[in-house]
Amino acid sequence: MSIPFNELEKFLEENEFAILDYTFDHLNTLLKLPFHHSDPFDRLIISQAITDNLKIITHDESFALYDVKILE
C-alpha cells in the first residue's frame, strides 16, 4: 500500500469507501454457495455481494462461476 496502515481508515472515509458489516444473511448465503472457490475470504466477499446485490472488482476468474456481478 502507498499509505501507512494506521492512515487507511481516514483514507477510505475521505474517498467515500464504506466498510460493510457481515451479517447472518451473508452467512446464510455463504453456506449455500457451491465450492467453486477455496479461498475463505473470497467466499465471504462473494456471499456479501450476492446478498446485497453489489458489484465486485476482481481479476479472479473463479468469481465468475458464481451468480455475482463483476465490474469489468
Contact map, one row per residue, 1 for C-alpha under 8 A:
111110000000000000000000000000000000000000000000000000000000000000000000
111100000000000000000000000000000000000000000000000000000000000000000000
111110110000000000000000000000000000000000000000000000000000000000000000
111111110000000000000000000000000000000000000000000000000000000000000000
101111110000000000000000000000000000000000000000000000000000000000000000
000111111000000000000000000000000000000000000000000000000000000000000000
001111111110000000000000000000000000000000000000000000000000000000000000
001111111111000000000000000000000000000000000000000000000000000000000000
000001111111100000000000000000000000000000000000000000000000000000000000
000000111111110000000000000000000000000000000000000000000000000000000000
000000111111111000000000000000000000000000000000000000000000000000000000
000000011111111111000000000000000000000000000000000000000000000000000000
000000001111111111000000000000000000000000000000000000000000000000000000
000000000111111110000000000000000000000000000000000000000000000000000000
000000000011111110000000000000000000000000000000000000000000000000000000
000000000001111111000000000000000000000000000000000000000000000000000000
000000000001111111100000000000000000000000000000000000000000000000000000
000000000001100111110000000000000000000000000000000000000000000000000000
000000000000000011111000000000000000000000000000000000000000000000000000
000000000000000001111100000000000000000000000000000000000000000000000000
000000000000000000111110000000000000000000000000000000000000000000000000
000000000000000000011111011000000000000000000001000000000000000000000000
000000000000000000001111111000000000000000000000000000000000000000000000
000000000000000000000111111100000000000000000000000000000000000000000000
000000000000000000000011111110000000000000000000001000000000000000000000
000000000000000000000111111111000000000000010011001000000000000000000000
000000000000000000000111111111100000000000010010000000000000000000000000
000000000000000000000001111111110000000000000000000000000000000000000000
000000000000000000000000111111111000000000000011011000000000000000000000
000000000000000000000000011111111000000000110110000000000000000000000000
000000000000000000000000001111111000000000000000000000000000000000000000
000000000000000000000000000111111100000000000000000000000000000000000000
000000000000000000000000000011111110000000000010000000000000000000000000
000000000000000000000000000000011111000000000000000000000000000000000000
000000000000000000000000000000001111110000000000000000000000000000000000
000000000000000000000000000000000111110000000000000000000000010011000000
000000000000000000000000000000000011111101100000000000000000011000000000
000000000000000000000000000000000011111100100000000000000000000000000000
000000000000000000000000000000000000111111100000000000000000000000000000
000000000000000000000000000000000000111111110000000000000000000000000000
000000000000000000000000000000000000001111111000000000000000000000000000
000000000000000000000000000000000000101111111100000000000000000000000000
000000000000000000000000000001000000111111111110000000000000000000000000
000000000000000000000000011001000000000111111111000000000000000000000000
000000000000000000000000000000000000000011111111100000000000000000000000
000000000000000000000000000001000000000001111111110000010000001001010000
000000000000000000000000011011001000000000111111111000000000000000000000
000000000000000000000100010010000000000000011111111101000000000000000000
000000000000000000000000000000000000000000001111111111110000000000011000
000000000000000000000000000010000000000000000111111111000000000000111000
000000000000000000000000110010000000000000000011111111000000000000000000
000000000000000000000000000000000000000000000001111111000000000000000000
000000000000000000000000000000000000000000000000111111100000000000011000
000000000000000000000000000000000000000000000001111111110000000000011000
000000000000000000000000000000000000000000000000100011111000000000011110
000000000000000000000000000000000000000000000100100001111100000000011110
000000000000000000000000000000000000000000000000000000111110000000000111
000000000000000000000000000000000000000000000000000000011111001000000110
000000000000000000000000000000000000000000000000000000001111100000000000
000000000000000000000000000000000000000000000000000000000111111000000000
000000000000000000000000000000000000000000000000000000000011111110000000
000000000000000000000000000000000001100000000000000000000001111111000000
000000000000000000000000000000000000100000000100000000000101111111010100
000000000000000000000000000000000000000000000000000000000000111111110100
000000000000000000000000000000000001000000000000000000000000111111100000
000000000000000000000000000000000001000000000100000000000000011111110000
000000000000000000000000000000000000000000000000010000000000000111111000
000000000000000000000000000000000000000000000100110011110000001101111100
000000000000000000000000000000000000000000000000110011110000000000111110
000000000000000000000000000000000000000000000000000000111100001100011111
000000000000000000000000000000000000000000000000000000111100000000001111
000000000000000000000000000000000000000000000000000000001000000000000111
